[in-house]
């Protein structure tokens, strides 16, 4: 199969040539080919121990879908491989599947499947499988959670490396919804052999359908998510896992967003050593805004948030942020917005001193938006993916150079 010679070594050439044009702009964008077939949906990206980019997606195959992935190497994208096919996958771009490479080499995949039912709400389960031969073969899929209630949702997962041979997963779990009308944020550990351990509740009352975020810090892990109170306040919370234990949760910033519904709009989280950044959308005070906050102590404390984008007339940020940290400590954030009724994907550099560059338009689409962006850092910028949702049933990728 023809390989897509678009990443790693070729990225260097693209970045060098991009610098020579239009020096007045802080970001330079170069579209790249990728191996996802037309009609593919729900892209996601992770980064391997040697900087490889793992791109995963759901691809149409006959009358069903296949969970596929490809990784970058010195020659570009590897040939795409299928993990599982013919499943009743959850097809939501805001809750995509995951493919993660552990430092010791095995791959861990996580995805959601809707359950067959005659009831109005089917519910779903989260499954995991592992590969020890770089994706050629996969273990028998296992259910991540102990709860087996058929009409209950288990979704909106985030996955990150815990150590050389384990990954940590967090997800939203509705096992209590019928009895006390609440969702949990839960956590478990997946080993390189596929066993699932240490299932525990991190927060017993969270927003029901907002994406979660998870990152490594020197002392362990940090998670960000949208919380929920009995007064219907849905602000972003952060929580750290240290010495194998989740610490008390706390608000990252008290926006005070009161909304009697789930906005399906979670935070993005990135870390580089003790530097941590979080991006999120809030609709507090009936005015939409996208904000970014920084921490220099592994997420123990965050500074006052920077408002990166705010509603103004027909200009309306939609949120759905993606975020990575640059070697400078600044953040590169991508998000979606509506401009005169049309969707835009934009990106901007946000400095920890509260300065924000003018956003660069990455792509434009219809009123339903252009999907949820995903981003991973490169040496001189980042790789961005989007699409596969809304008006854009195609997955796009681009290199963003930051000057």
VMD Tcl script that draws the C-alpha trace (Angstrom):
set ca {
  {0.00 0.00 0.00}
  {1.27 3.45 -0.88}
  {2.54 5.22 2.19}
  {1.54 8.79 2.95}
  {4.85 10.61 3.03}
  {3.58 13.53 5.01}
  {4.98 13.54 8.52}
  {8.11 13.47 10.65}
  {11.10 14.10 8.28}
  {8.91 15.69 5.61}
  {7.33 17.91 8.25}
  {10.73 19.54 8.73}
  {10.83 20.49 5.05}
  {7.29 21.90 5.20}
  {8.05 23.93 8.27}
  {11.21 25.45 6.87}
  {9.49 26.47 3.63}
  {6.51 27.85 5.52}
  {8.66 30.25 7.52}
  {9.74 32.09 4.41}
  {6.19 33.19 3.54}
  {3.99 35.71 5.29}
  {6.13 36.46 8.31}
  {3.45 38.78 9.64}
  {1.43 35.76 10.81}
  {2.37 33.87 13.95}
  {0.91 30.59 12.71}
  {1.51 28.92 9.38}
  {-0.77 26.07 8.30}
  {0.03 23.31 5.80}
  {-2.65 20.75 4.95}
  {-1.43 17.13 4.93}
  {-2.83 13.96 3.45}
  {-3.81 11.19 5.86}
  {-4.83 7.54 5.44}
  {-8.46 7.85 6.62}
  {-10.85 6.95 3.78}
  {-13.62 9.33 2.68}
  {-16.63 9.07 4.95}
  {-14.50 8.35 8.02}
  {-15.65 9.88 11.29}
  {-14.58 10.61 14.89}
  {-10.79 11.14 14.63}
  {-8.49 11.09 17.63}
  {-4.74 11.42 18.15}
  {-2.21 10.40 20.78}
  {1.57 10.62 20.89}
  {3.89 7.66 21.38}
  {7.02 7.43 23.54}
  {9.30 8.45 20.64}
  {7.04 11.21 19.38}
  {5.01 9.07 16.97}
  {1.55 10.39 16.19}
  {-1.17 7.75 16.49}
  {-4.22 8.72 14.43}
  {-7.39 6.66 14.95}
  {-10.83 6.88 13.36}
  {-14.01 4.99 12.43}
  {-14.11 4.06 8.74}
  {-17.06 2.77 6.69}
  {-16.67 -0.82 5.54}
  {-19.64 -2.36 3.76}
  {-22.70 -1.74 5.92}
  {-20.75 -1.22 9.13}
  {-17.72 0.58 10.53}
  {-14.16 -0.41 11.41}
  {-11.97 1.10 14.09}
  {-8.68 1.80 12.31}
  {-5.41 3.52 13.12}
  {-2.10 4.55 11.57}
  {1.09 5.89 13.09}
  {3.72 8.28 11.84}
  {7.28 7.14 11.24}
  {10.35 8.48 9.42}
  {8.61 7.98 6.06}
  {5.17 9.33 6.91}
  {2.01 7.43 7.81}
  {2.12 3.68 8.20}
  {-0.45 1.60 6.35}
  {-3.74 1.78 8.28}
  {-4.66 -1.26 10.37}
  {-8.03 -2.48 11.63}
  {-8.54 -3.15 15.34}
  {-12.18 -4.32 15.30}
  {-14.94 -4.09 12.69}
  {-18.67 -4.62 12.46}
  {-19.34 -3.37 15.97}
  {-22.18 -1.07 16.94}
  {-19.73 1.74 17.62}
  {-20.63 4.95 19.34}
  {-20.30 7.39 16.45}
  {-19.88 10.65 18.32}
  {-16.89 12.83 17.46}
  {-16.98 14.31 20.95}
  {-16.41 10.81 22.44}
  {-13.97 9.12 20.04}
  {-12.10 5.84 20.32}
  {-8.51 5.81 21.57}
  {-5.31 4.09 20.45}
  {-2.35 4.61 22.78}
  {1.21 3.24 22.66}
  {2.76 2.35 26.01}
  {6.48 3.06 26.58}
  {7.18 -0.70 26.65}
  {5.67 -1.06 23.17}
  {2.14 -2.56 23.46}
  {-0.85 -0.70 22.04}
  {-4.04 -0.11 24.04}
  {-7.34 0.61 22.26}
  {-10.57 1.83 23.88}
  {-13.93 2.37 22.19}
  {-17.66 2.57 23.00}
  {-20.36 0.26 21.68}
  {-24.08 0.90 21.81}
  {-26.06 -2.03 23.19}
  {-29.00 -3.67 21.36}
  {-32.25 -2.99 23.17}
  {-35.97 -2.48 22.63}
  {-35.95 0.48 25.02}
  {-35.78 4.09 23.90}
  {-32.28 4.52 25.35}
  {-29.84 1.76 24.48}
  {-26.93 2.69 26.70}
  {-23.38 1.65 25.86}
  {-20.29 -0.11 27.17}
  {-16.62 0.81 26.96}
  {-14.35 -1.92 25.59}
  {-10.59 -2.30 25.50}
  {-8.15 -4.52 23.61}
  {-4.36 -4.64 23.49}
  {-1.81 -5.54 20.83}
  {1.73 -6.71 21.51}
  {2.77 -6.92 17.84}
  {2.26 -3.29 16.76}
  {-1.37 -3.74 15.79}
  {-1.23 -6.92 13.69}
  {-3.31 -8.89 16.20}
  {-5.44 -7.80 19.15}
  {-6.63 -9.43 22.34}
  {-10.26 -10.39 22.88}
  {-12.13 -7.16 23.75}
  {-12.90 -6.73 27.45}
  {-15.44 -4.44 29.13}
  {-13.66 -1.66 31.01}
  {-16.19 -1.15 33.83}
  {-17.71 -3.52 36.39}
  {-21.24 -2.21 35.86}
  {-23.23 -4.27 33.36}
  {-26.52 -2.40 33.35}
  {-27.80 -2.59 29.77}
  {-29.52 0.80 29.52}
  {-26.75 2.83 31.14}
  {-24.16 5.04 29.47}
  {-20.42 4.53 29.94}
  {-18.67 6.95 27.62}
  {-16.59 10.12 27.14}
  {-13.38 8.35 27.99}
  {-9.86 9.77 28.17}
  {-6.76 7.59 28.09}
  {-3.15 8.37 29.03}
  {0.07 6.49 29.82}
  {0.39 5.73 33.53}
  {3.77 3.95 33.45}
  {5.78 1.69 31.13}
  {3.17 -1.06 31.04}
  {-0.10 0.56 32.16}
  {-2.59 3.12 30.87}
  {-5.09 5.05 32.99}
  {-8.62 5.65 31.75}
  {-11.30 8.00 33.07}
  {-14.89 8.04 31.83}
  {-18.43 9.19 32.59}
  {-20.56 6.46 34.17}
  {-24.36 6.54 34.58}
  {-24.77 3.51 36.87}
  {-26.42 5.74 39.50}
  {-28.64 7.68 37.14}
  {-31.81 5.66 37.70}
  {-31.54 5.84 41.50}
  {-30.19 9.32 42.17}
  {-30.06 11.03 38.76}
  {-26.30 11.52 38.74}
  {-23.30 10.53 36.64}
  {-19.90 9.63 38.06}
  {-16.39 10.36 36.85}
  {-14.64 7.00 37.16}
  {-11.10 5.74 36.72}
  {-9.39 2.40 36.07}
  {-5.98 1.05 35.04}
  {-5.46 -1.07 31.91}
  {-2.32 -3.22 31.80}
  {-0.27 -4.18 28.76}
  {-1.80 -7.66 29.02}
  {-5.34 -6.27 28.86}
  {-6.34 -6.72 32.49}
  {-8.40 -3.97 34.11}
  {-7.67 -2.96 37.69}
  {-8.33 -0.32 40.33}
  {-11.79 0.81 39.23}
  {-12.81 3.72 41.45}
  {-15.05 6.77 41.59}
  {-13.26 10.10 41.27}
  {-16.33 12.37 41.51}
  {-19.87 11.12 42.18}
  {-21.78 13.98 40.48}
  {-20.56 15.34 37.14}
  {-22.03 16.77 33.94}
  {-23.66 13.97 31.97}
  {-22.19 14.28 28.48}
  {-19.18 16.60 28.42}
  {-15.83 15.21 27.23}
  {-13.16 14.52 29.83}
  {-9.41 15.25 29.66}
  {-6.39 13.51 31.18}
  {-2.63 14.22 31.21}
  {0.58 13.12 32.91}
  {2.46 15.27 35.42}
  {5.72 14.46 37.26}
  {3.84 13.34 40.38}
  {1.20 11.29 38.57}
  {-1.85 12.39 36.57}
  {-4.24 15.30 36.29}
  {-7.81 15.13 34.99}
  {-10.15 17.94 33.98}
  {-13.90 17.63 33.49}
  {-17.18 19.52 33.77}
  {-18.69 19.18 37.23}
  {-22.37 19.34 38.24}
  {-24.04 20.64 41.39}
  {-27.59 20.35 42.71}
  {-28.01 24.02 41.73}
  {-27.21 23.12 38.08}
  {-23.84 24.87 38.09}
  {-21.54 23.22 35.54}
  {-18.02 24.57 35.88}
  {-14.69 22.93 35.06}
  {-13.00 20.97 37.84}
  {-9.50 19.50 38.11}
  {-8.23 16.57 40.13}
  {-4.77 15.01 40.52}
  {-3.72 11.40 41.02}
  {-0.63 11.14 43.21}
  {1.04 8.03 44.68}
  {-1.69 5.95 43.07}
  {-4.56 7.83 44.72}
  {-6.98 10.46 43.41}
  {-6.93 13.61 45.52}
  {-9.97 15.78 46.40}
  {-11.52 17.51 43.40}
  {-11.69 21.29 43.13}
  {-12.98 23.95 40.73}
  {-10.41 25.13 38.24}
  {-12.25 28.45 38.03}
  {-15.63 29.49 39.40}
  {-17.39 30.65 36.23}
  {-20.78 30.03 37.81}
  {-22.35 28.69 34.59}
  {-25.94 27.81 35.42}
  {-27.52 25.59 32.78}
  {-30.24 22.98 33.25}
  {-28.86 20.74 30.49}
  {-25.58 19.24 29.38}
  {-23.76 21.52 26.90}
  {-21.65 18.65 25.44}
  {-18.58 20.84 25.77}
  {-15.69 19.62 27.90}
  {-12.19 20.90 28.65}
  {-8.88 20.26 26.87}
  {-5.78 19.58 28.91}
  {-2.05 19.54 28.15}
  {1.10 19.11 30.21}
  {4.85 19.43 29.73}
  {6.68 18.61 32.94}
  {5.14 20.75 35.68}
  {3.61 23.15 33.16}
  {-0.10 22.48 32.68}
  {-2.72 24.31 30.61}
  {-6.47 23.85 30.43}
  {-8.87 25.30 27.83}
  {-12.65 25.32 28.17}
  {-15.89 26.92 27.05}
  {-18.29 28.67 29.41}
  {-21.71 30.17 28.83}
  {-21.82 32.01 32.15}
  {-23.69 35.33 32.20}
  {-25.48 34.38 28.97}
  {-22.32 35.14 27.00}
  {-20.18 32.39 25.49}
  {-16.42 32.53 26.00}
  {-13.36 30.33 25.52}
  {-10.80 30.48 28.33}
  {-7.32 29.14 29.04}
  {-5.61 28.84 32.43}
  {-2.00 27.94 33.23}
  {-0.25 26.17 36.09}
  {3.48 25.92 36.75}
  {3.25 23.44 39.65}
  {1.69 20.40 38.02}
  {-1.87 21.63 38.35}
  {-1.77 22.22 42.10}
  {-2.64 25.87 41.43}
  {-3.89 27.71 38.35}
  {-3.60 31.38 37.54}
  {-6.49 33.58 36.49}
  {-7.89 32.44 33.14}
  {-7.23 34.21 29.86}
  {-10.34 34.87 27.76}
  {-9.25 33.80 24.29}
  {-12.55 34.34 22.48}
  {-15.90 35.86 23.46}
  {-19.32 36.23 21.87}
  {-19.99 39.49 20.05}
  {-23.02 39.87 17.79}
  {-22.90 37.17 15.10}
  {-19.48 36.07 16.35}
  {-20.01 33.15 18.75}
  {-17.37 30.76 20.09}
  {-18.67 27.19 20.16}
  {-15.84 25.81 22.28}
  {-14.81 22.18 21.63}
  {-11.19 23.09 22.36}
  {-8.00 21.19 21.62}
  {-4.80 22.18 23.36}
  {-1.08 21.46 23.44}
  {1.87 23.05 25.19}
  {4.88 24.33 23.26}
  {8.47 24.11 24.43}
  {8.27 27.82 25.32}
  {5.55 27.06 27.88}
  {2.95 28.84 25.76}
  {-0.21 27.05 24.69}
  {-1.46 26.40 21.18}
  {-5.22 26.14 21.33}
  {-7.70 25.29 18.56}
  {-11.46 25.71 18.85}
  {-14.62 26.14 16.80}
  {-16.75 29.22 16.42}
  {-19.67 30.58 14.42}
  {-19.01 33.63 12.27}
  {-22.13 35.06 10.63}
  {-23.79 31.66 10.93}
  {-20.92 29.67 9.42}
  {-18.60 27.32 11.26}
  {-14.88 28.02 11.57}
  {-12.00 26.10 13.06}
  {-9.39 28.53 14.38}
  {-6.14 28.32 16.33}
  {-4.08 30.79 18.33}
  {-0.98 30.95 20.49}
  {-1.78 31.86 24.08}
  {1.07 33.03 26.26}
  {1.19 32.36 29.95}
  {1.51 36.13 30.51}
  {-2.10 36.46 29.23}
  {-1.21 37.63 25.72}
  {-3.23 36.01 22.92}
  {-2.36 36.25 19.25}
  {-4.97 36.91 16.59}
  {-6.57 33.55 15.71}
  {-5.72 31.95 12.37}
  {-8.56 30.35 10.44}
  {-7.74 26.68 9.80}
  {-10.94 25.57 8.04}
  {-14.48 26.73 7.36}
  {-17.73 24.78 7.21}
  {-21.49 24.97 7.58}
  {-23.68 25.97 10.50}
  {-23.43 22.50 12.09}
  {-19.72 22.99 12.60}
  {-16.73 20.98 11.42}
  {-16.19 18.45 14.16}
  {-13.97 18.33 17.19}
  {-10.29 19.23 16.73}
  {-7.49 17.07 18.15}
  {-3.92 18.30 18.50}
  {-0.46 16.94 19.33}
  {2.78 18.86 19.70}
  {5.61 18.66 17.16}
  {9.10 20.13 17.45}
  {8.14 23.47 15.91}
  {4.39 23.47 16.31}
  {1.66 20.87 16.22}
  {-0.30 18.39 14.15}
  {-4.03 19.08 14.05}
  {-6.87 16.79 12.98}
  {-10.57 17.57 12.61}
  {-13.72 16.69 10.69}
  {-15.65 13.46 10.62}
  {-18.74 15.11 12.14}
  {-21.45 17.66 11.43}
  {-21.17 19.02 7.90}
  {-17.71 17.54 7.33}
  {-17.75 13.76 6.81}
  {-14.05 13.68 6.05}
  {-11.02 13.71 8.31}
  {-8.45 16.43 7.69}
  {-4.96 16.92 9.09}
  {-2.57 19.87 9.02}
  {0.78 20.94 10.42}
  {0.73 24.23 12.31}
  {4.06 26.01 12.53}
  {4.46 28.51 15.39}
  {6.93 31.36 14.98}
}
mol new
graphics top color blue
foreach p $ca { graphics top sphere $p radius 0.5 }
foreach p [lrange $ca 0 end-1] q [lrange $ca 1 end] { graphics top cylinder $p $q radius 0.2 }
display resetview
